Amino acid sequence: MADKIMKVKQKSRKNIKKRFFDVEAPMTANKISLYGTSVEELDGSVVKLDLTRSLRGKSMELKMRVKVEGEGLKGRIISLKLVQGFIRRATRRGTDYVEDSFKVNTKDDRVRIKPFLITRKRVSRAVRNALRESAKKFLEGYLKARTSDEISSDIISNKLQKGLSVKLKKIYPLAMSEIRIFEVLGEKSVEEEVVEEVKEEEVVEEKKVEEVKEEKPKKETKKKIVKKEVKKDSKK
């Protein structure tokens, strides 16, 4: 009896036809389709994409998790990584490289980002430190104002790297400005969101205080100018 039930189950599984399901991936223009029996079966699956062709030779790997949203599938970014071989080819003799790694909160997630910079010539340690600090400051501000999907899209389109290169050009012109790794560590907690809101309020209050301080000396200078004019008239 049990054998008959097993045979019926196997036949029913064979009768289920598999087909391709499109995956919505806002971070890339590449069309993604997964092969399976249903949307539910593909929920939670991890997809790796080699973006070398679409990026014209820049070797980058995109990793994302597929989730069911509504009646379809949507990809959520896990990580973006430059292939190690690409970095080796980019580094040359007579140049220096600057790298860093730090965690930041985006609008929706907690992420880790690793910038990678290559100078045109050998530079001093002071210049390397200045590049590292300026890059971190720029990236922290950039990431906090955007979602993880928006950031990954900007990295793939090279928009983020161009902005970083322009910012660092004031310190030292770079041969290459790249994001070596961008990975999502998890969703941002409610406590972290509250802390960020408090910090933003403090920054706004500090700016208001600074504006008030700057306005006071302007009034004093006007008074001095009026006094000088009165003295000139009395002499006449």
PyMOL commands that set and color helices and strands:
alter all, ss='L'
color gray80, all
select helices_A, chain A and resi 2-15+39-42+84-90+125-144+148-156+159-168+190-235
alter helices_A, ss='H'
color red, helices_A
select strands_A, chain A and resi 19-24+32-36+46-50+60-69+72-82+97-99+102-105+109-119+174-187
alter strands_A, ss='S'
color yellow, strands_A
deselect
rebuild
show_as cartoon
